[in-house]
Amino acid sequence: MEVTELVDRHVLHPEGDLTIFEAAEFREALLMLSKHEGPLELNVSGVERVDSSGIQLMIAASHDGRLAITGMTDSLRDKIAGIGCAHLVKDYEK
């Protein structure tokens, strides 16, 4: 997972699964993203599966208010809502 620099923000665009098996790599990528100044974006449009560990990392990363989570599928929104965390993850496309 690489951080891409755009004109007005830095973006992390993970692909595939964000489960317990990818949690360590996802955490490291989020830490790299958070080291950049200014607005940050987590584009999850390429994520196929996510479990509670991936959702926990998204919540933790978005705590400081600089991280916009974009590209959420209905399935991901439903999963986040289903575990009672919809109020903790701001969906910037809704």
N, C-alpha and C positions, 0 to 999 in steps of 0.2 A: 504494500500500500504506500503510495507516494502522495505527497502534498504538492498541489499545483498552485502556482502563483498567478492570480489574475490581476487586472488593473486595480480593483477596489477591494480584494479579499483573497484569502488563501483557502483552498478547497481540498478536502479529503473525499475521495470517491471509491469506497470499498466495493468489491464485487464478490459475488458468491454467497457464502454463508458467514454469519456472525453468530456463532454458537460458542459453547464452552471450549471447543477445540481450536478456535481462532481467537479466543479472548486475549491471550498474551500479545499476539501480533497487533490486534485492534487497539489494545490499550497503548502500546508503544506508538502506534501511528497517531492516536489522539493526543498523546503527550507531545509528539513532534509538532503537530498542528497548533497546539496551545502555546508554543514558544514564539509564534509569530505575533507581531503587533497588529492591531486593528481587527476588523470583522473577519470572522471565520465561518466556513460552511462545511457541513457534512452532508454530502449528496448520497442518499441511500437508494437511488433508483436502480442500481445494479445488484442490490442485495436480494438473494433468493430466499434465504431462510434466516431467521433470527430467533434466539431463545432469550430467556431472562438474563443471562450473563451479558449478551450484547446490548439489551435494553438498559441494564444497569450502567454500563459504560457510557451509553449515549446520555443518560440522565446526569451522570457525574460530570461529563464533559460540558454539558450545557448549563451547569449551575451558575457560572459567572455572567451569563447573559450575552456573551459575545458570539456564541455558536448558533447559527441558523441551520436547522435540519430541513433539508429539501429532498424532493424525489420520493416521498413516502407513498407506498402503495396502500390501497384500502386494507389489504391483509395485514400490513404492518401497523396501521392505525388501529385496526380491530384488536390485534394482539396486545398493543400497548394499553388500550382501553380495558381489555379483558383482565389485565392484571392490576388494574386500578391506578395506572400511572399516567393517564392522558394529560392530567393537569401539570405534570412535571416535564413534559416534552413539548416544546412549542413547535407546531407544524407551520412553517412559514408559507405554505401554499394553500392554506384553508382560510 
